[in-house]
Amino acid sequence: METTVAAEALPLYLEGTANKAVLIIHGYTGITGDFFPLARQLNDRGYTVSLPRLPGHGTNRKDFMTTGARDWILHAEESYRDLRARFEDVSIIGLSMGGVIALLLSARYSPRKTVLMAPAMAVRNKMFYLTPYLGRFLRPMKAEWQPEPDATESMKFLGNEYWAVDIPSQAAQLRRVQKIAARELSLIKTPLLIMVSETDETVPPETEQVIKKGLSPDCPVETVLLHDSHHVLVTGNEKDMVMEKAVEWLEEA
């Protein structure tokens, strides 16, 4: 299968007008396109915005299965360092696995601020925690997914490649990202905004407590509890509130 990148998953880089930047990290099997509206809002406020495509994402399942925790972390890390080489003021936004990677980068690089959207330091499906042991033996399994009525052909393709299947071996790589981040939580001094939803089908609100337990007592944390958002907070019923809060919080001194 030829490896091509779907238009909805292309990386985005928007040059700003001020001396400040934001790195946005999408989630496990996610796409950059979910964040295009937020990226443009930030850019309108003067930010340079980097929204990279993590390796193996937005292409096809075969490509995805050749990548793992190390690839995803290193790519995000390189993207952050590229921004930091140009800007003193760099913040991070991460969704789901992107939120976990954002925690890891916060521990290692101390960005100005970090926004965590449904950070996947805990997941609802308890079988997930067994994937490091079972992932080597279990084959990809059918998952529940239906395209939206107005879905483009490329979105339908991505759905069949990524969202219509559960891939235990790759879920084990996400679990690896979790474990690496957990070991470094106590190093974080960066102010954190944690946004979670009661109706998130993937990450429970309790993920906030998992994070807080690992942080040092002097790490500033603000939490926003949503009541009607699915896992991808920036595309759900409360997306406008989510994006407005993230932008306003980053703008605060």
KAUR-V107771 format. One record per residue. N is the residue number from 1. PHI is phi as a letter, one per 40 degrees, with the letter a starting at -180 (NA if undefined). PSI is psi in whole degrees, -180 to 180 (* if undefined). D_LAST is the distance of its C-alpha to the last C-alpha in whole Angstrom. Layout:
n: [N | N]
phi: [PHI | PHI]
psi: [PSI | PSI]
d_last: [D_LAST | D_LAST]
This chain:
n: [1 | 2 | 3 | 4 | 5 | 6 | 7 | 8 | 9 | 10 | 11 | 12 | 13 | 14 | 15 | 16 | 17 | 18 | 19 | 20 | 21 | 22 | 23 | 24 | 25 | 26 | 27 | 28 | 29 | 30 | 31 | 32 | 33 | 34 | 35 | 36 | 37 | 38 | 39 | 40 | 41 | 42 | 43 | 44 | 45 | 46 | 47 | 48 | 49 | 50 | 51 | 52 | 53 | 54 | 55 | 56 | 57 | 58 | 59 | 60 | 61 | 62 | 63 | 64 | 65 | 66 | 67 | 68 | 69 | 70 | 71 | 72 | 73 | 74 | 75 | 76 | 77 | 78 | 79 | 80 | 81 | 82 | 83 | 84 | 85 | 86 | 87 | 88 | 89 | 90 | 91 | 92 | 93 | 94 | 95 | 96 | 97 | 98 | 99 | 100 | 101 | 102 | 103 | 104 | 105 | 106 | 107 | 108 | 109 | 110 | 111 | 112 | 113 | 114 | 115 | 116 | 117 | 118 | 119 | 120 | 121 | 122 | 123 | 124 | 125 | 126 | 127 | 128 | 129 | 130 | 131 | 132 | 133 | 134 | 135 | 136 | 137 | 138 | 139 | 140 | 141 | 142 | 143 | 144 | 145 | 146 | 147 | 148 | 149 | 150 | 151 | 152 | 153 | 154 | 155 | 156 | 157 | 158 | 159 | 160 | 161 | 162 | 163 | 164 | 165 | 166 | 167 | 168 | 169 | 170 | 171 | 172 | 173 | 174 | 175 | 176 | 177 | 178 | 179 | 180 | 181 | 182 | 183 | 184 | 185 | 186 | 187 | 188 | 189 | 190 | 191 | 192 | 193 | 194 | 195 | 196 | 197 | 198 | 199 | 200 | 201 | 202 | 203 | 204 | 205 | 206 | 207 | 208 | 209 | 210 | 211 | 212 | 213 | 214 | 215 | 216 | 217 | 218 | 219 | 220 | 221 | 222 | 223 | 224 | 225 | 226 | 227 | 228 | 229 | 230 | 231 | 232 | 233 | 234 | 235 | 236 | 237 | 238 | 239 | 240 | 241 | 242 | 243 | 244 | 245 | 246 | 247 | 248 | 249 | 250 | 251 | 252 | 253]
phi: [NA | c | c | b | c | c | d | c | b | c | c | b | b | b | c | c | b | b | c | a | a | b | b | b | b | c | c | c | g | c | b | c | d | d | b | d | c | c | d | c | c | c | c | c | c | h | c | c | b | b | b | c | c | c | d | g | b | g | b | a | c | c | c | d | c | c | b | a | d | c | c | c | c | c | c | c | c | c | c | c | c | c | c | c | c | b | b | c | c | b | b | b | b | b | b | f | c | c | c | c | c | c | c | c | c | c | c | c | b | f | c | c | a | b | b | b | b | f | c | c | c | a | b | c | c | c | c | d | c | c | c | c | c | c | c | c | b | c | c | d | b | c | b | c | a | b | c | c | d | b | c | c | c | c | c | c | c | c | d | c | c | b | c | c | b | b | b | d | c | c | c | c | c | c | c | c | c | d | c | c | c | d | c | b | d | c | c | c | b | c | d | b | b | b | b | b | b | c | b | c | c | b | b | c | d | c | d | c | c | d | c | c | c | c | c | c | c | c | c | c | b | b | b | b | b | c | b | a | b | c | d | c | d | c | b | c | c | b | d | c | c | c | c | c | c | c | c | c | c | c | c | c | c]
psi: [130 | 137 | 108 | 153 | 129 | 147 | -35 | -7 | 8 | 147 | 155 | 134 | 118 | 120 | 131 | -176 | -4 | 169 | 60 | 152 | 157 | 133 | 128 | 129 | 118 | 177 | -180 | 123 | 11 | 178 | 152 | -31 | -28 | -25 | 1 | -45 | -42 | -42 | -40 | -36 | -45 | -41 | -35 | -24 | 5 | -8 | 142 | 129 | 128 | 122 | 84 | 156 | 118 | 146 | 138 | -2 | 148 | 14 | -86 | 167 | -40 | -43 | -45 | -40 | -5 | 0 | 170 | -165 | -48 | -43 | -46 | -45 | -47 | -39 | -43 | -39 | -44 | -39 | -40 | -45 | -35 | -42 | -44 | -25 | -21 | -27 | 138 | -38 | 99 | 129 | 170 | 141 | 132 | 139 | 133 | -119 | -33 | -32 | -37 | -44 | -36 | -38 | -44 | -44 | -34 | -37 | -36 | -28 | -10 | 64 | 171 | -48 | 158 | 128 | 124 | 115 | 114 | 53 | 127 | 53 | -9 | 148 | 156 | -39 | 109 | -24 | -24 | -39 | -11 | -5 | -30 | -24 | -38 | -19 | -26 | -17 | -28 | 135 | 163 | 140 | 148 | 137 | 163 | 118 | 134 | 136 | 151 | 151 | -33 | 18 | 139 | 166 | -37 | -35 | -37 | -41 | -48 | -41 | -44 | -31 | -35 | -44 | -14 | 5 | 150 | 132 | 96 | -38 | -34 | -34 | -33 | -32 | -36 | -41 | -35 | -41 | -44 | -50 | -40 | -45 | -40 | -36 | -19 | 3 | -39 | -13 | -10 | 128 | -11 | 136 | 134 | 137 | 117 | 121 | 121 | 160 | 139 | -26 | 15 | 122 | -9 | -51 | 122 | 157 | -24 | -11 | -30 | -42 | -36 | -43 | -49 | -36 | -29 | -13 | 157 | 153 | -24 | 10 | 119 | 130 | 132 | 139 | 138 | 121 | 118 | 159 | -7 | 43 | 139 | -174 | -43 | 89 | -30 | 0 | 2 | -170 | -24 | 25 | -39 | -42 | -42 | -49 | -41 | -44 | -44 | -46 | -46 | -41 | -39 | -32 | -21 | 146 | *]
d_last: [49 | 47 | 43 | 42 | 38 | 38 | 36 | 33 | 32 | 32 | 29 | 26 | 25 | 23 | 22 | 19 | 18 | 15 | 15 | 13 | 15 | 15 | 18 | 20 | 23 | 26 | 28 | 31 | 34 | 31 | 30 | 28 | 29 | 27 | 24 | 25 | 23 | 20 | 20 | 21 | 18 | 16 | 18 | 18 | 14 | 15 | 15 | 18 | 19 | 22 | 24 | 26 | 30 | 30 | 34 | 37 | 35 | 36 | 39 | 42 | 43 | 45 | 42 | 39 | 42 | 42 | 38 | 36 | 34 | 34 | 34 | 31 | 29 | 30 | 29 | 25 | 25 | 27 | 24 | 21 | 23 | 24 | 20 | 19 | 22 | 21 | 17 | 15 | 12 | 13 | 13 | 16 | 17 | 20 | 23 | 26 | 27 | 24 | 22 | 24 | 24 | 20 | 21 | 23 | 21 | 18 | 21 | 22 | 19 | 16 | 14 | 10 | 10 | 13 | 15 | 18 | 21 | 24 | 24 | 27 | 28 | 30 | 33 | 35 | 38 | 40 | 42 | 39 | 39 | 42 | 42 | 42 | 45 | 47 | 45 | 47 | 50 | 49 | 49 | 47 | 47 | 47 | 44 | 43 | 42 | 43 | 41 | 40 | 43 | 41 | 40 | 41 | 43 | 41 | 39 | 42 | 43 | 40 | 40 | 44 | 43 | 39 | 39 | 43 | 43 | 42 | 42 | 43 | 43 | 39 | 38 | 39 | 36 | 33 | 35 | 34 | 31 | 30 | 32 | 30 | 27 | 28 | 29 | 26 | 24 | 24 | 22 | 19 | 16 | 13 | 11 | 13 | 14 | 18 | 19 | 23 | 26 | 29 | 31 | 30 | 34 | 33 | 30 | 30 | 27 | 28 | 27 | 23 | 26 | 27 | 24 | 23 | 26 | 25 | 22 | 22 | 21 | 18 | 16 | 13 | 15 | 14 | 17 | 19 | 22 | 24 | 28 | 29 | 28 | 30 | 29 | 27 | 24 | 24 | 27 | 28 | 29 | 25 | 24 | 22 | 20 | 19 | 18 | 16 | 14 | 13 | 12 | 10 | 9 | 8 | 6 | 4 | 0]
